[in-house]
Amino acid sequence: MMLRSKIKKIYKFLQILLLTSCLFSSNSFATTSRNLTIFAEPNMALALTKIARIYSRKYNVIVSVNLNSSENFINEIEFGEPADVFISAHPGWIELMRQKGLIDVFNIGYIAQDRLALITPISNSNLHPRFLKNNISLAEAIALLDKNKETLILDHEGGSSGYKAKKFTDYFDLTNLKIFSKIAEDRTPFLTIIESHPKNYALLLKSQIKNDDRFKTLAIGKNDTIFYQALVIAGDNMEVAREFLKFLKSDIAKSVLKENGFIVS
């Protein structure tokens, strides 16, 4: 009888141990299986990588940050590429995603702002004296480049940088300025292209050249406010995506964005 009683106790103990083990494993799996995939443009690489790392540790979410032009990302999302959050400053692509029903229209966050900047390689020794005073407006700078028959390089229009730069230059009646745009198929980093043409100029987003001593900033736009929007992609992972959008508006995320050249309120 005593042996049978001991066997029952041992059996009961093993049942409790197995149940506890299953519950623990189930909870562990649940906390580690949360994933988040973010699509954003290359100029946000440093800021988003740091924000994603902080968010991942805080909320125990595995975060993947993919960088490409907004145009390419829309095509990928349409063809079923897994994505949870889309961040861009390209209003055309954002509106297209809304029209196609690819996003949760009730969860769109304005997370940061940017400015256009006119730059040239630091090795450019032919700068007009007007540029050396550092008090020229972006409109005046473009007009001066036109007058001097200079060459201006823009990023491709599939991304926010090229789109915003092209929109800005379209406001002017430029008859002498030679404007070249990077083609989308060219995978050479835009800043590498600019650096390889030391006598030319480029119009891009200010965040693209944060702390980059290869270039000199000649003028910064004041009235060309550029807004970055974070959108939740419609799908099965919207709860985690909404959580991340909320985190993007936190003080710690704003601090990271600011230190990487973005304007935050």
N, C-alpha and C positions, 0 to 999 in steps of 0.2 A: 504493500500500500504506500509506504514511504517513497519507494522508488517511482511508482506511478505518479505520485504527487509532485515529485521533483521534476519528472519529465514534463508534466503539464505546465509547471512554472517556467521551465526553460523554454517550452514551446510558445507560451504567452509572451515571454520576454523577447523572443526572436520575432514574433509578429509585430510587437511595438517597435522594435528596432528597424524592421523592414519598412513599416509604415512611415516612421520618422525619416528614414533614408530617402524614401520616395518623395516625401513632401519637400525635403531639403533640395533634392535633385531637381524637382519640378520648379521650385522657386528660383534656384540658381540658373536654370535654363531660361526662365522667363526674363530674368534681369539681364542676362547676357545676349539674348536673342534680339533685342531692340536695335534696329539699324536705321540710319538716315543717310540718304544720298543727296548731295547738294551740287547743283549745276551753277557755275558762275563764270565771269570773264576773268582773264589772266591778271588784270591789274588789282584784283581783290585777293590774290593768292596769299600774300603774307598775313593780311588781316584775318581772312577766313580760316586759314590753317591754325592760327593761334586761338581764335574764338572757338573753333570746332574742338580743339584739344581741351580747352577749359570746360566746355559744355559736356564733352564725352565723359570726363572725370566726375563732373557734378551729378549727371543724370544717368550714368552707366549706359551710354548709347554708343554703338560703334558708328563712327561718322566717316563718310567718304566724300572728299571734295574733288570734283571734276572741273577742269578749266578749259574753256573753249569760247568761241564767239557765240553770241545769242542765236544767230541764224542756224548754226550747226546743231545747237542743242534742241531747237524746236523740231528739226527734222528727226533727231534721235528720239525725242519724247513721243512724237507722232507714230513712230515705228515700234513703240513699245519698250524703249530703253528705260530701265528702272530709274526713276527720279522722284524725289519728294519735295525739294525746294529749288526754285529757280530765282536767281538774283541777277538783275540787269538794270541798266540805265537807258535802254533803247526802247522808247515808247512805242515804236512801230511793232516790234516783236511782242511786246507785252500785250498790246491790243489784239494782235493776231491770235495769241494764245487764248485770250478771253473769248474771242469770236468762235474759236474752234472747240470751246468747252473743255480745255485741257487743265484749267485751274479752278480752285475754289474762290469764287469772286467775293466771298465774305471774309476772306483772310488774306489781305494784301497789306504789307507793311512798308512804309517809307522809312528806311533805316539810315540813310546818309545822303550827303550832297557832294558835288565835285565842281571843279572849274576847268575851263580850257586854259592851256598854257602854250606859249610859243617858246620853243627852245632851239638851241643849236649846239653842236659838239663844242666842248671846251677848247678844242684846238683851232677853232675858227678865228683866224687873225684878221679877217676882213670886215669886222663889224662896223656898221655905221656909228659915228660918235653919239648919235641920239640914243642908241641902245645902251651905251655905257653909263648913262645917267640914272637908269633904273626907275624912271618915272613916266614911262610911256604906256598909254593904254593899249589894249589888244587891238582895237580898231585902228588906232594910229600906226601900230606896228605892221599890220597887214598892208595898210596903204603905203607905208615906207618900203616894204618889200616889193610891192607892185611897181612903185616908182623906179626902184633900182634894178628891176628885171631879175629878181632873185628866183630861186627854186624852193618850193614848199612841198614837203612830203606829208601825206596823210595816211592813216591806217585804213584798212579796207572797211567798207560801209556795213558789212555784216555784223560788226561789233559796235558797241556804244561810242568808242573813241573816234573811229572813222566817220560814223553817222553824224555825231555832234560837230565834228570839225568841218565836214562837208556842208552841213546846214549853215554854219557860221560864215564860211567863205562865200556861200551863195548870196548873202545879203549885199555883197560888194560888186561893183562894176570893175572887175579886174581885167585889164587889157594886156599887161606886160608880165604879170607873175605866172611862172610856170608851175603848175600843180600836178603832182604825181601821187596816185593812190596805190597802196600795196594791194596786190591781188590776193583773193582769199586762198588760192591754192598754194601760195608761197608760205611755207612753214617757218621761214627765217624769223626769229623774234624781231618785232618792230624796232626796238631800241638798237639792235645790232645793225639794222639797215641804216638808221639815222647816223650811227657812229661811223659807218663806212663812207659817209659822204660829208666830210668835215666842213665844206663851204656852203652847205645847204641848211635849210631850216625845217622844222616840223611843228605841226599843231596837233596836240594830243591832250589827254586828261592829266591834270596835275598829279593825281594819285599814281600815275605810271612812272613818275621820275622821282618819287620820294627818296631823299638821301642818296641819289645817284650822282656822284661827282664827275661823271663823264660828260655831263651837259650843263649848259648855262641857261637859266630861265630868263627870258628877255621881257616877257609881258604875261600877265594873267588876267583872264576875263573877270569882270566884276558883275555883269548883269546876265550872264549866261548860266544861271543856276541849273545844275544837272542833278536829277533825283534818282537814287537807286531804290528800286522796289524789290521786296522779297515776296515771292508768291508760293502758295501751297499748291502742289500738283495734285489734281484729283486722282484718288486711288485708295489703296487699302492702308496706307501708312500716314493718313492725314493727321491723326492725333499727335504723333511724334513731331510731325512737321510744324503743326501749330504751336507746340511747346517750344520748338527751336525759334520760331518767329518771335515769340514772347521774350526769349532769352536775348535775341538780337537787339531788343530795345532796352536791355538792362544797362546799368551804369558801367559794368565791367566790359561789356561788348562795345559800348560807345567809346570807352577809353581806348580800346584796341584799335577801333576804326580811326579815331582821331590821331593816334600816334603813327598811323600809316598813311596820313595825307588826306583823309576824308573829313568832311565837315559834318558835325553832328549837333543837334539841338538839345 
